[in-house]
Amino acid sequence: MTRMAEGIEFRLTVPSLQISLGEKIALIGHSGCGKSTLLDILAMILQPTSAGAFRFRPEKEAPPIDVVKAWSQNDLNFMGDLRKHRIGYVMQTGGLLPYLTVRDNINLSRQLLGMPDDGTVEELAKNLDIARHLNKHPDLLSTGERQRVAIGRALAHHPSIVIADEPTASLDPIAARKIMALFIALAEELNITVIIASHDWKHIKQLGLRRLAHRTTQNSAGTVTETKVTG
Amino acid sequence: MRNIFKLALTDYFYEWQMSSCFVLALAAVLAPMMILFALKFGIIGSMVEQLIEDPRNREIKPVGSGHYNSEWFNSVREKPEVAFIIPRTRSLAATMQLKSNASTRIIPAELIPTAEKEPLFYKDISIPTGLHQIVLSESAAHKLKVAVGDQVDGSLNRRHDNQKERVHIKLTVVGITHLAAFARDGAFVPLDLIIATEDFLDGRAVPALGWQGDLPLESERSFPGFRLYANTIDDVAALRDGLVASGIEARTRAADIDIVQTMEKRLNAVFWFVAVIGLTGFSFSLGANLWANVDRKKKELSVLRLVGFRTSDIIWFPVLQALLTGILGWALASLIYLAVETSINRMLITQVDEDNPVCRLLPLHFEVALIFTVGAAVLAAALGGYRAAKIQPSDGLREI
């Protein structure tokens, strides 16, 4: 897969990448190397300039879904439905809706899917240590608490995959380590595939994640940066 | 669908300060537009219309006297531009002395022939029929001190066979016209009574009233004049030209009509000029506001897209909010308008009659304003929403 941004200055190539169900993947690299781009493509919210094959098998026995085909048809709703059921996404900056309470933010995907009010939200909030904030709006929360809410929202509807783009980048190292550990533990408990992008391998080395190999090269003229990811 | 409704409403009321600003901004532009239109509708609409409708502007008067028979009257009556036509007798033979019990004065009154569809009467005045009913002009009724339903005594005198003769006729006042209809002492009477009057004054007998005299005319009667009114002032010129072409010289109030028409055209032009500028400004301000609002919410819409809301939901979100802004803004503008309308009309109520206030809108106008506002709002928001829905979800997410 190739993604070109602003002409040909930046190129992300993924010759092959296979992620199994339940795997925990780390994508490590400095900012600007294309981590976010790859995550967005994997989350189906960004269309690559060209794609050979992208198949997504949401469950063990399920037939694989051809994402390239949906892209070629520009079927945003198809991918939206796929995301709704199968994917949780934790953004760098939370991405919470300011007008919803913490409870409603966590419950957003569940409500969209018509899932029952079975205490999942409260349970998650307890595990994430934000139960006391459930009825507050996000603007009253600290950055770390907001990231916990974002993690809660990504997990609440039991997706197949949770994709997290530097979920702890805006936090201090101690809080970052704590929240990352909590996140991985919760995903493990729910048997959810996790793909995390981070610039700091140290933080997540001991959490047992598989690190994806990537290499960044520049052409001799310096006009093209190419990142190659395989795994 | 229910989800996006709930989210849009939650956001709208959570951001109540911002939402209020949008509503206020909308009302601030819409209310003056409504007031402007109400003034145009009230002033130009009613007052100019009154001038246009003034029956005297629709009258065509023959110059001098002619010989018009019933065949001619029938042919004129059939023309589509003609609202009213009735024969006139010789004006010297169309006067009657009126007296009432309430007053000692004897009034010589001009007799004016009338019939159904009398253009000088307001709707509430009954048309006199037969030989014993009249409608008095206001000045005549005032001098005679009579009201509707009273009786007056009409008398005529002539010299016949070298003798002075006088006849009396009992007349019931069935109506009194407004001053504007006829300013002098006059009485509107059925054509039969005016013909009887002329016959008597000419020395002939009127058997229907028991008046003696020479034998009635054998040949067909012809009249020296007529009262003719066109349907609208626009028909006046054509009608007069038709008369002139057939050799009948006629006078109209063409100059007055011209002034009124020119005035109406100019006032209308001024109004539409202001209205078009105002409406354009209103549409742009509304559109720009709502478009900017969608832009402001791009990140939040991207988040909705990310969690799997569909394209239609993403469009509905700003559209619903615009719908609310439109309805609330319209409601606020209507309230402001009604308050202004009340005070304008109260200030000027002495100068206008109560049926024709200076400032007024019909319920239809409110509906049109609502439809226009909501339509423009929804269109602007839908365009903005469509733009937001079309972008890749990741584009909005990375902002800030």
Chai-1 contact restraints between the chains, C-beta under 6 A:
chainA,res_idxA,chainB,res_idxB,connection_type,confidence,min_distance_angstrom,max_distance_angstrom,comment,restraint_id
A,D40,B,S394,contact,1.0,0.0,6.0,A-B,restraint_1
A,I45,B,L306,contact,1.0,0.0,6.0,A-B,restraint_2
A,I45,B,P393,contact,1.0,0.0,6.0,A-B,restraint_3
A,I45,B,S394,contact,1.0,0.0,6.0,A-B,restraint_4
A,L46,B,Q392,contact,1.0,0.0,6.0,A-B,restraint_5
A,L46,B,S394,contact,1.0,0.0,6.0,A-B,restraint_6
A,L76,B,T311,contact,1.0,0.0,6.0,A-B,restraint_7
A,N77,B,R310,contact,1.0,0.0,6.0,A-B,restraint_8
A,N77,B,T311,contact,1.0,0.0,6.0,A-B,restraint_9
A,G80,B,G308,contact,1.0,0.0,6.0,A-B,restraint_10
A,G80,B,R310,contact,1.0,0.0,6.0,A-B,restraint_11
A,R83,B,G308,contact,1.0,0.0,6.0,A-B,restraint_12
A,K84,B,G308,contact,1.0,0.0,6.0,A-B,restraint_13
A,Y89,B,L306,contact,1.0,0.0,6.0,A-B,restraint_14
A,G95,B,V303,contact,1.0,0.0,6.0,A-B,restraint_15
A,L97,B,E300,contact,1.0,0.0,6.0,A-B,restraint_16
A,Y99,B,T10,contact,1.0,0.0,6.0,A-B,restraint_17
A,Y99,B,D11,contact,1.0,0.0,6.0,A-B,restraint_18
A,Y99,B,Y14,contact,1.0,0.0,6.0,A-B,restraint_19
A,L108,B,V307,contact,1.0,0.0,6.0,A-B,restraint_20
A,S109,B,V307,contact,1.0,0.0,6.0,A-B,restraint_21
A,L112,B,N3,contact,1.0,0.0,6.0,A-B,restraint_22
